[in-house]
Amino acid sequence: MLPHELPPPLAGPGAGDPADSLADVRRENEALRESLQRAQGALAAIADGVAVTDPDGRITSLNPVATHLTGWNGTDALARNIAEVVRLVDAGGIGVDPLRAGFRDRDDVMSLVRHDGHVILVDGAVAEIHDDARHLLGYILTFRNVTAATRLSRELSWHANHDPLTGLLNRRVLETRLQRALDSAGRLGCRHALLYLDLDHFKAVNDSGGHVAGDELLRQLAMALRRQLREGDTLARIGGDEFAVLLENTAVEQAGSVARKLIESVEQFRFAWQGFAYRLGASAGLIEFSGEGLEAEDVIEAADRMCYVAKESGRGRVATDVLRAVRPHGRAPGTVSPVPATGRSVRSAGPASERRS
C-alpha cells in the first residue's frame, strides 16, 4: 500500500448496509402510521365536530361528528373550502366565514345549514395550527350541536319573564323596567307613569263559566289590551285579573288618555263562552313619578291604592296622583320616603250612562 493511501474502513455491523437503512425507514414509517392512527382515533372519539384545513381554508380532515353535523361525506368534503361545508349563518341571516368571523366569542351560537338544507344551532371555536417556527400550517374548527340546549334555554328565559297564561310580561320584568325608569327619572329628570288596571265583574265569569272560561277570557283580553298600546310600552299581568302598564317618557295627561282608552277597550270587549256572552269593566289607578329616591315597589303600591280609590268612586274610572320622594325632617341625607303630591283626581273613563255599579 502506498504511503499516501488511507486504509479501507473497517467493516462493522450495519455499516453501509442497504438492508439496515431500509429497515430504519420501515420502522420510521410504521411509527408515523401508528401516530396517524392514534390521531385519527382521537379525532373520532371527540364528541364535537372537528374540521381541519390547510392555510387556505381547504378541508384536509373531518371527524365523524363533523360529517354527521354538516351532512357531508368526509371524502366529498376534502379539498373544499371550509365555508362551503360548514355553512354558518348569523342571527340576521348573513353568511359567516367560519375561520375569520365565526365563533369570536365562546358563547356565540350560529345556524349551521347542513348539506341537505336542514338548519341546526351550533357553537364552537377556531384555532390556528403552527409549526415550531411559527409558520401557519392550517386551522382547526370545532363545533357542536346546541339546538336542544339553546331552545331549552330560550324557553326557560321566556317562562322566567312572561306570564304563562297570557304571554304578557310578568311582575318581575315590570319591576326591573320600572326601576330602570326610576333611575332615568332621577338622573335625567324624565317623567314616567304607571297604570294599574283591575277588571270589574271578572269573578262572575269564573263563577258561572269556571276557571277554564276565566283563563280563556284573560288570554283574549290580554291581546286586546296589547293592541291599544305603543310598541315600547310595558304591559304586564301582575295578579289574577290585574294588569300594569309602564308608560315611559309620558306625562300624566297623556297617560290618563291611555288609561281611559284601555278601560273603554275592556268595556267594549265581548267574551262568548258556551252560549253565554260576558261583559266586563275596569278601574285604573295612575301614578306619575319623577325624581330620585323611589323604589319600584313604592310606585306599584301607590298605583294600586289609586286603583282602589277609582273602584270606590264608582268603577270604570281613573284615579290619578303624582308620586315624589321627600327627605323627612331630621333624617340623614339620602334618606327619602315616597309621598303622594296634591294633584289627586278621579275621572270617569266615558259616558256615565255606560257605567255599572
Secondary structure as UniProt FT lines:
FT   TURN            3..4
FT   TURN            13..16
FT   HELIX           18..45
FT   STRAND          49..53
FT   TURN            55..56
FT   STRAND          58..62
FT   HELIX           64..70
FT   HELIX           74..77
FT   TURN            78..79
FT   HELIX           82..85
FT   STRAND          87..89
FT   TURN            91..92
FT   STRAND          95..96
FT   TURN            98..101
FT   TURN            106..107
FT   STRAND          110..113
FT   TURN            115..116
FT   STRAND          119..130
FT   TURN            132..133
FT   STRAND          136..145
FT   HELIX           147..161
FT   TURN            164..166
FT   HELIX           171..188
FT   STRAND          192..200
FT   HELIX           202..226
FT   TURN            227..228
FT   TURN            231..232
FT   STRAND          234..237
FT   STRAND          242..247
FT   TURN            248..249
FT   HELIX           252..268
FT   STRAND          270..273
FT   TURN            274..275
FT   STRAND          276..279
FT   STRAND          281..289
FT   HELIX           296..312
FT   TURN            313..314
FT   STRAND          317..326
FT   TURN            329..330
FT   TURN            333..334
FT   STRAND          337..340
FT   STRAND          345..348
FT   HELIX           352..354
//
